[in-house]
């Protein structure tokens, strides 16, 4: 009986994964990658410990419905800016992909960053690529057990610290640290610490390149953003072929070969296990490890660098590369517009908000030759300190506020709900029906906000 497969060929439908042992390589691009890993992980792990005006600098306080980002506080009413920021991030990905391919994947993607950190720990414990392969293929002895236990212990501690830091962005991290030390964390905090730790351990320690190849949707639609002027990792086939071994300092033309000596170092250093000489593949994350490996070989052979390099298809074919082209111009213009709108919107956010809701039960009330309209007033103090507000009304002469108009105290982060009565004495020569009036709220710092509402008067026959 044949194995499951396509037709009756006997080929298996699924091929068991073979672990990839990426070889360590040094070079200019790998130095940039290491710097990116250190900087990005540093921002992540240090971020929740930073302080700003006596509070945690970055805190997403879901119970209080407040997002604190240094000097800015975002409320549910400000989530428009979050949505706009996500659109900007997506458009930025399109823009930079059209320009320079998968730079995000190779240098800044969380999967790449954490995988690199786990690989460093693996090399620290198990040694080089050859030593790791020898260990995994050797007997399950005491050495194997000690090294595997040590490696997974480091991974587990690092993963738990990652989960703890993640929750620290939503629960004040100093409080969370005390709870962890006392083993008194709440159920949700415990769940997310363990879940995020497990996800980090699994993705960066075990799945690794499979996340990029099979799970990440970006790898599938990136080709829609590429064209022949996009910067990609490319092998110069015209220069490298035919490939083959030769002695150092031999002129490849004298032996009828190209510059590629077929050392396969570019394959050994690839974290996804592909051969870039077969052409651009969706598994390539543009980490440039193959570039550094190939350049080191070219240096030893006294050949020019760049057999594998960042290049465009047009430059490989000795054609002119166009940076300014319709897709980059459109992406760039939209990105500039959205970023400008976001920055302007953030700059215009006021530390107070006010909503005015009319009483739905009656348009107006008549009390002893006085017409009265009733409203529900909601004042939100979005600042970081208690505020005292003054309320005034404009739009109709002699219209007055019958409730407290000055000295409205609202605590930090509080939404105050109060009844508001506006009244006007009769007789008046104003026509009956609705009239626009403006309520103005001012704090001690001079910040003000206005809301327009309607004040209703009785018809002439009802007075």
N, C-alpha and C positions, 0 to 999 in steps of 0.2 A: 504494500500500500504506500503510495507516494505521500510525501510531507505536504502540509498546507502550502499553497503557493499560487502562482498565476498559471492557470491551465494545469497540465499534467507534467510539467518540467521537473517536478521534485524539488524546486528551489523553495527554501523557507520564506514565509511571508515576512517574518521579523528576524533580523540578524541581531544576535547578542552583542551588546556594547562591549567594545574593547577599551579599557582604560587608556587615556592619553597621558603620556608623561612628557610634558613640555620641557625642553632643554633650556637651561638658564643661558641668557645671552646678554651682553652689554652693548651699549651704543647710545647715540644721541636720543633716539626715540624712546628707548627703554628707560633712560634717565628721566625723560619727560613723564613717562607713565608712572614711574616710582614717585616722582614729585606730586603728580596728580592724586595718586592713592593716599599719600601722606596728608596732603592739604585737605582733600575731601573727607577722609576719615577724621581728621582733626576737627574740621568744622562740625561734623555730625556728633562726635563724642564730647566736644567742649561746649557746643551750643547751649544745651540746657543749664549749664553751670554759670553762664554769664548773668550778671545782674544789671538792672537799669532802673534808676529811681526807686531803689528799695524793693524791687520785685524781680522775678525771673525775666530775663530779657526776651526770650522766645517761649511762649506758653500758649497752648491751645486749650483754653479752659472751657470745655464743653458744657459742664453743669451751669456755669455762669453765662454761657453763650458769648464769650469774649475771646478774641484771638489777639494776643499781645506780641508784637514784633518790634522790639526795641522801643522807640518812642511812639509807635503807632498802636492804636487799639481798634480792632475791627469788630463790629457787631453784626447780627444777622442782616440788618439793613444794608450792610456794606459788602455782602457776599457777591454782589455784582462785580466787584473788583477782583475777587478770587476767580470767578468764572472768566473774566477778561484775562487774568494772568495765565490761566490754563490754556486759553486760546493762543496767547503770545508764545507760550512754551511750545505748543504744537507747531505753530508757524515757524518758530526759530529752528525746530528740528527739520522742517521741510527746506528752509532757506540754506542752512549749513550743509544739509545732505546734498542739495543741488550743487553747492560749491565744492565741497570737500569730502563727499561720501560719508562713510560711517565713523567719523571722528568721535561722535558721542559714544558709540559702542566700544571703541578701542581704548578710550581714555577716561570717560566720565560715567558710564552706565553703572548703577549700583551692583549689578551682577558681576561686571568686570572688576570693579574695585574690591568687593569682598572676596571674590575668587582669588585675586592676586594676593590678598592678605593671607588666605588659607594656604595657598601654594608656598608662600614664604615660610610659614610655620611647618609645612610638610617637609620642605627642603632642610630646615633647621634640624629636624628630628631624624629624618630618613636618609638625608644626603642628596647627592646629585641624581640626575635622571637614571644613569646606569645602576646606581646603588639602589634606587627605588625599585627598578625592574627586577634586579637580582633578589631583593628582599621578598617581593610578592611572588616570585616564581620558586623561591626556595622553601625549605621545610618550615613548618609551623612550630618553631622551637622557642626557647626562652627569649632570645634576641628579638624575634619577630613579635612576640607578645609584648615585650617591654616597649618597643618602639611604637607599635600601634596604640598601646594604651596611653603612652605619653602624648602622641599626636592628637588623639581624640580628646584627651583631657584638655589640651591647649585649645582645641577647636570649641569644646563645650564651654569653657570659661569665657572665651571671646564671644561666642554666640549669646550666652546669658547676659554678658555685659552689653551687647548690642540690643537685646530685648529690653533690658532695664533702661537703657538710654532712650529707646523709642517711647516707652511709657512715660519717661521723664519729660517729654514734650507735652504731655496731656495732664499729668499730675505733677505739682511742684516737686522738683527732683530732690530737694532737701527733705521734704516730708516723706517722699517715696523711699529715700535711702534709710531713714529712721524706721519705716515700716518693714523694709526688707531685713534690716539688722535685728529687729524684734520679731521677725517672722509673723507679722500681723497684716500683711497686704490683703486688700479686698479681693473678692472672687474675680472681678473683671480685670483688675491689675495683674493678678497672678496668671490668669488665662493669657493675656496679651504678652506678658514677659516670656512665658513658656512657648507660646505660639510663634512669636517673632524669632525667638532663639532657635526653635526647631526649623523654621523656614530658612534662616540664615545657614544653619548647620547643613541642612539638606541641599540647598541650592548651591552654596559655595564649596561645600566639601564633597558632595557626591554627584549631583547632577551636572554642575559646571557647564561644559560646552553644550549639553543637551538642552539647557534653557534657551541658549542663543539659537540653536538649530531648529528645535521642534516647538518650543513654547512661545518664543517672542514673535509677535506678529510683524514687527518692524522689518525682520529679515525677509518677509514674504512680499511686502509691497515697496521695498526700497527701489526696485528696478523702475518703478513708475516715476521716480524722481531723478533717476540717472539719465544722462545723455553723454555724448562723446566728448563733452567739455567738462565733465565732472571729474574731480581729482580722486583717483582710486589707487590702491596698491596694484601695480602691474609688473609683469615680467616681460622684458624686451626680447621677444622671441627672435626677431631679426638679428639681434646681436648675440643671443645665447645659443642658438641652434646651428648645427647639430651639437649636442652636448656629449661630454665624454671626459675621461680622466687623462691627465698628462702631468709631466713634471713641472715644478715651479720655474717661472721665468721663460717657459716655452711660448713662443708666439703661436697663438691658436691657428693662425692662417697657414703656418708652415705644416701643420698636421691635419689640416682640413676640418677643424672643429670651431665651434663658437666659444664664447667666453665661459659658458656654464660647464663646470667640471663634474657635475652630477654628484656632488657630495651629500645631497639631501639634507643639509643643515636647515634649509628653509622649511622643510617638512617637520624636522625634529623640534624646532622651537615654536611651531604653530600651536596655540592653545585649543584650536578646534580640529587639528589633525589633517588639514587639507594640503594639497600641493598647489601652490600658487602658479606654478608653471603650466598648469592645465587651464589657465584662464580665470577670469573673475567668477567667483562662486558665492552664493548667498550665505554660505557658512563663514565667509571671511568677515572678521569684525574690525579690520583696519587697525590692528594694534601695532603694525610695522615691525614686529619681531623678526619677520623674514627679511626685511630691509636691512636691519642691523646685522643679522647673521651673514647675509650675502655680501654686504660691504666689508665685513671683516675678512671673508674669504678673498674678495677681490684685492684687498690690501696685501694679503700674504702672497697672492699670485702676481702682484705688481700690475694688475689690470685696473682700468678706470672704474670707479664706483658707479652705482646706478643701474646694474643689470636688473635688479628688482628695486623699484622706487615708487614714490608717489608721483603719478603722472596721469595724463588724460589720454584717451584713445587717439585723439587728434595729434597730441605731441608724440606718441609712440609711432604714429604713421607720418611723422615729420610735417604735420599740418599745423596751422595756427590755432591756438586755443583762445576761445572767447569767454572771458569772465562775465562781461556785461552782455546778457542775452535775455530774451523775453521772460523766461521763468525766474531768473534771479532778480530782474528789475521789478517784476510784479511782487514776488515774495518780499523783496527789500522795501518796496514802497508800502505794502500793507503792514509789514513789521514796524516800520518807522511810525506810521500813523497810529497803530494800536499802542505802541510804547509811549508815544507822546500823549495820547488820550489817557492812558493809565497813570502816568506821572502827574498830569494836570489834575486828574480826578482825585488822586491821593493828596495833592497839595491843597485842594479845595474842601477836603473833609473837615467838617466843623465838629467841635467837641460837645455839641448839644443837638438834640433833635426834638421836634414837637409835632404832634398830631392833634387835629381838632375835629371832633366828631359831633355832628348835630344830634339833638334829641329827636328820635324818630316818632315819638308819640304825638307831638304837637308842634306846628310851625312856630307858634308864638303863644304867649299868655298875656291877658289883660288884667292888671292889678292897680286899681285906684288911679285911673288915667295914666298908667304907665304900661308900655308894652315891653315884654321881657322874652328873650330867647335863651334857651338852655343848651349847653354844650358839655361834652366830656373832653377834658384836656389831658393829654399824656405828654409828659416832659421826661426826656431821657438825658441823664448826665453821662456823657461818654468820656469825660475827663478822668484823671487819676486822683481827684480830690473833691471834697464836698463843695458844692456851688450854691450861691444864692442868686436867684433870678428876679428880674423886674419885668412885668408884663404890661403892655400898653396896647391900645386899639386905635386905629385910624380908619377913615373912610366916610364917617357920618358925624356931623357936628352934634355936640352934646350927648353923644353915645358914651355910656360909662360902663365900667366893670363893677358889678355889685359884689364880687368875691375878691379874695386877696389878690392884689395886683403887684405888690412889691414884697421883697423878702421871702420869696418862695424857696425854701431850702430843700435841696435834693442831694442825697448822699452819693458818693462815688459809685458809679455803675448802676444806680437805681433808676427804675422807671416809675415816676410818680403819676398817679391817676387822680384827678380832682374834678369836681363839678365847677363849671364856669357859667356865670349868668351875665348877659349883656342886656342893658335896659335903656329905654329912651322915653322921655316924658311926652305925653300928648296934651294939647293938640300940636301937630306938626304939619307943615305944608308938603312933606314928602309924600310921594305917591305910594299906594299900597303895593304889596308884593315884595320880592327879594331885592336886596341891595348888597353889593360886594363890600366887605370890610376886611381889614388886614390886622392880624394879631402879630405883635412883635415881642420876641423874648430876648432879653439881653442879660449876659452874665457879668461878673465883676471885672473880667478882663477885656470887656468890650466886644466879645463875640456875640453875634446876634443871628436870629433866624426869623423868617416871616412865613406866615401861613394865611392864605386867603380863604374866607368862608362867606356864608350868606347870612344876612340879618333880615328877617321878614317882618313887615308891618301889615296891619289889618287893612282891608279895603275901606273906602270911604263909607260904604253902607254899614260897616261893622263897628265903626267908631262911636 
